[in-house]
């Protein structure tokens, strides 16, 4: 008699990022779908990693992370956000932000608990909640009627929170819309949570990629939000090294203790030479992370200037390295259908926005990644001009 396999994630298939990247490869298309840069990390960083590879840093790192890296992150957190954190009890290095998000959810969410996410929502959130036995509640972002930008619908968020709400997941700077939060937004969030025992998971992986002179308002800056928060970030986005899969979680000691209970049995330890190399680079070139916004803003502006001659409608992204475009003047087809059609016919791959949403409310929008060299972006838009 054969065992019966009942999937714990029956509604989960292959992620849209894998699907579109494979389709781009099959069609020899320009891949502006999955969010990975087409350029290398800074040479000074890879040199330090190479150094540690050759000088003995090749065994297990401590489970919470290499002490030097955790200490420099604690110093960075104080310098940038005014939050004094303990490197030993409040900072944990994890295998990418996705593992950090998973560990935080598993540590906190129990069977029957509700977790609120804001749609469009990154696709790893709900499966992690489901595996923890929780129930995901989706709250759509609002679309500003004049500028078309996305923003939190505070009334709908307030209405979604109830006695069963265990966790709220925020993701700002926001993938895929590029929305950002202000200090007033953090105050509103704190007011909304004042009477709730719910925890907060703040996904801030694009913290250094904000444009037009704006600055990142982190949950770390807010005294009322910090005691209930896990703050997740990533080195991959900042250093053009998404394949390294190294991130970190900052949380108060009681939350960090629970986080590490899960982390130690999912990843245990993260690549040792990479951690040492990143620590060295953060000390020697602390200004690099502040220059990365200008670098990506130039990419955004180049891409948007090219798109200005097309039939797409758009508002330049406020953050991340993704640009949303509205194709409503070109087609009324569903975004999932159109993204695949244009990958095959025009050989330019994108991501449909509806896959990030429980209910389709975003209309005719696609997401393009502009973290590419200018020649690639120019060729991609030249193909889109045929529409």
N, C-alpha and C positions, 0 to 999 in steps of 0.2 A: 504493500500500500504506500503510495507516494504522499508526501506531506502537501498540504494545501497552503499556498502562499497568499496571504492577504496583505496587500501593500499598506504600509503606514502612511504613504503619500499617494493615494490612488488618483488624484487629480493633477499630479505633477508629472510633466514630461521633460524633454530636453529644453534647456533655457533658450530664450529667443536669441541670446548673444551667440551661443554655439550654433544655432540654426542659421542665423544670418551670416556669421563668419564662414561657415562651411559652404553656404550657397555662394558667397562672394568668391571663395576659392574655386569652386566648381565652374563658375561663370567667368573667371578671370576678371572680376569686377574690382573697382576701387572700394576698399572696405572702410566706410565711414560709419559703420554700425557699432561694433564693439569698441569700448573706450580705452584704447591703448595708444600711446604716442608712437610716432615713427622715428624718434630720435633717441639717442643714448643718454644715460645718466651722466652727470658731470664727471670728467676724467679724474678729478681730485678725489671723488668718492670711490670710484672703482679701483683707483690706486691703493687706497687705504684698505679696501676689502682684500685685494690681492696680497697686500703686505701681511695681513693677519692669516690668510690662507697659508702663507709660507713660513709663518712664525708661531705655529703651535696652537692656533685657536680653532681646532677641528674636532673637539669632543663636545659632549653635551654642555649647553649653557645651563645656568640655574633656571629652575622652572619659571620664576617670575620674570626672568630676563637678565641680561648682563648688567651688573650694578652700574657700570659707567654710563650705559645708555639710559637706564632709569633715572640716574642722577641728573644727566643733562636735560632730560625731558621735564624733570621737576623744576629745574632752573628756567627752562623755556616757558613753562606754564606760569611761573611767578612773573617773569619779565613781560610776557604778552598779555596775561589776563589778570594779574594781581592776585592769583590764587596760590597760596603756599601749600604745597602737597608734599607728603613724605614719600621719598623714592622707594622705601622698603615696604610700606603698607598700603600705598595708594596708586602705584604705577605698575602695570603688567604689560609685557611685550607679548603679542599674539601673532599667530600665523595669518596675517592679513586682517583687514577690518571685518571681513565676513565671518571668520572664526571668532573674533571678539564679540560680534553681534550675537552669534549662535550661543556662545558661552554665557553671555549676560541673560539672554532669554531663558536658557535652560536653568540657570541659577535662580531665577525669580518666579517664573510662570509655573503654576500648578494646574492640575486637571480642572477644567471648568472655568478657569480665569479668563477674563477678557483682555485683549491687547488692542489698543487703538493705533491705527496707522493712517497716514495722510496720503491719499491717492492724487497723482501717480506715486506709487510706492515701489521702492527697490524690491526686486523679486525674491530675495532671500528671506525677507521678514516673515511672511506668512508660513512657509514650510517649517521654519524654526519654531514658530508658535505652535503649529499643528503637532510637531514631534514632542513638544512639551505638554501636550494635552490641552492647550489653550484654544480660545476662539478669537479669531481676528475680526475686528470691527473696522470697516473702511469709512473714512471721512474724506470726501473729495475736497481738494483745494478750491477756492473760488477763483474765477477769472475776472479781472478788472474790466468793466465794460468799456472804458475809454482806451487804455493802452494794451489790453489783452494779456497783461502779465498775471502770473499766478500768485496767490496770497492765501494765508490761512483764513478759513471761514470760522471765526471764533465762536459764533453762536452754534454752528453745527458740531464743533468740537466739544463745546460745553454740554450739548444735548447728548453726546455719545458717552459721556463719563457717568458711571453709575456705581453702585456698591460692589459690583463684580469686577470693575476695572482694576487690573493689577499693574499694568504697564502702558505707558504711552511712548511711542517711537516717533521722534522728530528727526528730520534729515535736512539740515541746512548748513551750508549752501546745498541747495536741493538738486538732486539728480532724479528726473531728467529736465526739470523746468528752469533751473538756474535761479529760482527765487532765494532770497536771503531774509534773515530776520534782523530787526532793529532792537535797540534796547527797550523801546516801548512794547515790542512784541514779547520780549522775555518777561516784562512786568505783567503783561496780560496773561501769559501762561502761568506765572507764579500765582496770580490772583485766582485763576481758574482751578489750580490744584490745591489752593490753601485749605480747603475742607475735605480733601481726598487723601487716602493713604497710598495712592498709586505711585509707582516708581516711574522714572523717566530714563529712556535710553536716547542719547543724542548722538546721531551719526554725523560727524563733522569732517569727513575725509577730504573734502575740498576746501578746508579752512583757509588755505593760502591762495586760492585761485578765485579772487573777487575783483571786479573791474570798476573802472570809472571813479577811482578814488575812494570807494567804500571800504569799510573794514569789517572783519568778521566779529559778530557778537556771539560769543560762546556761552554756553550754559555754565562754564567754569567761572564766569564773571559774576554770576548772580547768587547772592548769599542765600536766598530763599529756595532756589532750585537745586543748588549743589548737594545738600545732604541726601537727596533722594535720587541722585543721578549717576548713571554710567556714561562717560564721554568717550567715544570711539574715534580714533583717527588712523591715518595711514601714511607711510613713507612713500608708497608706490606712486601716488598721484603727484606729490610734491617734487619727487626726484626723477620723474619720467621712467619709473622702474616698476610697472605694474606686475611684471612677472616674478618679482622677488617675494610678493605676498608677506610683507611684514607690516604690522600695525601695532596699535597699543590701546589700552584701556586705562582711563584715570577715573577712580571712584573712591568714595570715603572708605575707611578701613572695614566696616562691617560688610559693605557690598563687595569690596575687593576680595575679602576672605571667601565669600560664596562664589564669586567669579572664578577664583583660582581652583576651587574644588572641581569645577567642570573643566577648566582649561587644562589642568594637569592630566586629565584622562582623554582629552581629544588631541592635543598637540604635545603636551608636556613642555618641550623646549623648542625654541626657534633657532634657525641657523646662526651658529656662534660667530663665524668670521664676519657675516653681514652685520650683526649687531655691533661688533667692535668697530667696524669700518664706518657705520652710520654715526656712532658716538664721536669718533674722531672728527668726522666731517662737520657735525653740528657745532663742535667746539671751534674748529679752525675757520669755518665759513658760515657763521650764524646768519649772515645777511642773504644767503642764497634763497632761502624760503620767502624772503620779502621781495625778491626780484622776479619770482616765478609768475606773479600776477601780471606784471608788465609784459613778460614773454608771451603769455597766453592771450593777453588782450590784443597784442599785435596779430596773433593768429586769428582771433575772432574778427577783428576789424578787416583783415584781408579777406576772409571768407564772406563776411557780410557785404563788403564792397563788390565782390564778384556776384553775389546773389541779387544785388540791387538791380541788375539788368535782366532778371528773370521774372516769371509770373508768380513766384512765391511771395507770400506776405509774412513778415516776421518783425519782432522787436529784438535788437541785439541782446544776447544773453548777459545776465548780470553776474554770473559766476560759472564755475565748472569749465570743462572744455567741450561742452555740447551746445549746439544751436538748434532750437526748435523752428520749424518752418510750417506754415499753413499752406496747403496745396489746393484749397477750396476753389480757387479761380481756374484750376487746371482739370480737376476731376472730382467726382463725388463718390468714387470707389472707397471701400473700407481701407483703413491704413495698413492692416496686415496683408491684404491682397496686393495693394499698390507697392508696398516696399519690396515684396518678392518680384513683382512684375518689372519694376524698374531695375532691380538687380540683374535680372535676366536680359532685359532689352537694352537698357542704357548702360549697364555694367557699373552702377553706383549703388552700394549697399547702405541702407539706413535702418533705423529701429522704429517700428510703429509705437505710438504713445499708448495706445489702448491696452497693450499687454501689461502695463503697470497699474491698471485700474480694475477694480471689481466690476464696475459698471462704466460703460463707455460714455464719457461726458466731454471728452477733449476735442471732439470734432475731427477735422481733417489735418492732423499734425504728424510730422515725422521728426525724428531726432537724428542729427548728423554730428559726428565727432570731428572737431577741427584741430585736434592735436596731431597735425600732420605737416610735412614740409609744404612750402608754398606751391611748389610745382604740382604736387599731388592735389592740393585743393583747387588750383587753377584748372587742371584737367578734369576733375570731377564736375566742377560747375560748367565747364564747356560742354560736357555731355548732357547736363540737366537743362541747358539752354535749348535743346531740341524739343522740349515739351511745349 
